[in-house]
Amino acid sequence: MTSSADERFMREALREAQKAGQQGEIPIGAVVVCRNTIIARSHNLNETLSDPTAHAEMQAITMATHHLGGKYLTGCTLYVTIEPCPMCAAALNWAQVSRIVFGAADPKRGYSLFSPPLLHPRTQITSGILAEECGKLVSDFFKTIR
């Protein structure tokens, strides 16, 4: 996949993140792409659903597996605006997602700080796609609520 495609799909994840922010959620968005087509899109819904597991990635995994009719996301790429947390990384492992592309690193709660082997050994990682935009969305959100 080319970097222009990565940027295009990350912009879609950013659109989802903006929706989350407009709803008072931490602005993190995700899309799942299979065969160059978006099959799932979501954003954080923790506040809306009163559910600490309702992260953008978790919602996107559920939508994508329903779309495909199975529990595995082999051959799919997850685009997410912020590095997945350990919970989401473990779920992505179980889903056997082929590739994860994230924008900004999460220096406080990202999976790589705790246990990088949480991901499936065959999962490819690409980081830093539109990192500034992705990170700014979250930092601006927290500036407004503090």
C-alpha positions in Angstrom: 0.0 0.0 0.0 1.4 3.4 -0.9 1.8 6.2 1.6 -0.7 8.3 -0.4 -3.3 5.6 0.3 -2.2 5.5 4.0 -2.8 9.3 4.2 -6.1 9.0 2.4 -7.4 6.4 4.8 -5.9 8.2 7.8 -7.9 11.3 6.8 -11.0 9.1 7.0 -10.0 8.1 10.5 -9.5 11.7 11.4 -13.0 12.5 10.2 -14.2 9.9 12.6 -12.1 11.4 15.4 -13.6 14.8 14.7 -17.1 13.3 15.1 -16.0 11.9 18.5 -14.8 15.3 19.6 -18.1 16.9 18.6 -19.9 14.4 20.8 -17.7 15.1 23.8 -15.7 12.0 23.3 -11.9 11.8 23.3 -11.3 12.4 19.5 -9.9 9.1 18.3 -11.1 7.6 15.1 -10.6 4.3 13.2 -11.4 2.7 9.9 -10.8 -0.8 8.7 -9.8 -1.3 5.1 -10.0 -4.5 3.1 -9.1 -4.8 -0.5 -8.7 -1.0 -0.7 -12.3 -0.4 0.5 -13.4 0.9 3.9 -15.5 -1.8 5.5 -15.9 -0.3 9.0 -15.5 3.1 10.6 -15.9 4.3 14.1 -14.8 6.6 16.9 -14.6 6.5 20.6 -18.0 6.0 22.3 -16.9 5.6 25.9 -19.0 8.5 27.2 -22.0 7.8 25.0 -22.2 4.1 25.9 -20.9 4.5 29.5 -18.5 1.8 28.5 -14.7 1.9 29.1 -14.1 -0.7 26.4 -15.9 1.4 23.7 -12.7 2.5 22.0 -12.7 3.4 18.3 -10.6 0.3 17.5 -13.0 -2.1 19.4 -16.0 -0.6 17.7 -14.3 -0.9 14.3 -13.2 -4.5 14.9 -16.8 -5.5 15.7 -18.2 -3.7 12.6 -15.5 -5.2 10.3 -16.0 -8.8 11.5 -19.7 -8.4 11.1 -19.2 -7.1 7.6 -16.9 -10.0 6.7 -19.0 -12.6 8.5 -16.1 -14.0 10.6 -13.9 -13.3 13.5 -10.6 -12.7 11.7 -9.4 -9.6 9.9 -6.7 -11.3 8.0 -6.0 -9.2 4.9 -7.3 -6.0 6.5 -5.7 -2.8 7.7 -6.8 -0.8 10.7 -6.1 2.9 10.5 -6.4 4.6 13.9 -5.5 8.2 14.8 -3.6 7.3 18.0 -1.5 4.3 18.9 -3.7 1.5 20.3 -3.8 0.9 24.0 -3.0 -2.6 25.4 -6.6 -3.6 25.5 -7.1 -2.7 21.8 -3.8 -4.3 20.8 -4.8 -7.6 22.4 -8.2 -7.5 20.6 -6.4 -6.8 17.3 -4.2 -9.8 18.0 -7.2 -12.0 18.5 -8.7 -10.6 15.3 -5.4 -11.3 13.5 -5.5 -8.0 11.7 -2.8 -8.0 9.0 -1.7 -4.4 9.4 -2.1 -1.5 11.8 -1.4 2.1 10.7 -1.6 4.7 13.4 -1.0 8.5 13.5 0.4 9.8 16.8 2.1 7.7 19.4 0.5 7.6 22.9 3.4 8.2 25.3 1.3 7.5 28.3 -1.0 4.6 27.4 0.1 3.1 24.1 0.6 -0.6 23.8 4.3 -0.2 22.9 5.1 1.1 26.4 3.7 -1.9 28.1 4.0 -5.0 25.9 4.7 -4.8 22.2 4.2 -8.6 21.9 0.5 -8.0 22.5 0.1 -7.8 18.7 -0.1 -10.8 16.4 3.4 -11.7 15.3 2.5 -11.3 11.6 0.8 -7.9 12.1 2.7 -5.2 10.3 2.9 -1.7 12.0 3.2 1.7 10.3 3.3 4.7 12.5 3.5 8.4 12.1 1.0 8.9 9.3 -0.4 12.4 9.7 0.9 12.2 13.3 0.8 16.0 13.9 -2.8 16.3 12.9 -3.8 13.2 14.9 -1.9 14.3 18.0 -3.1 17.9 17.8 -6.8 16.9 17.7 -6.4 15.0 21.0 -4.2 17.7 22.7 -6.5 20.5 21.7 -9.5 18.5 23.1 -7.8 18.1 26.5 -6.8 21.8 26.6 -10.5 22.7 26.3 -11.6 20.5 29.1 -8.9 21.4 31.6 
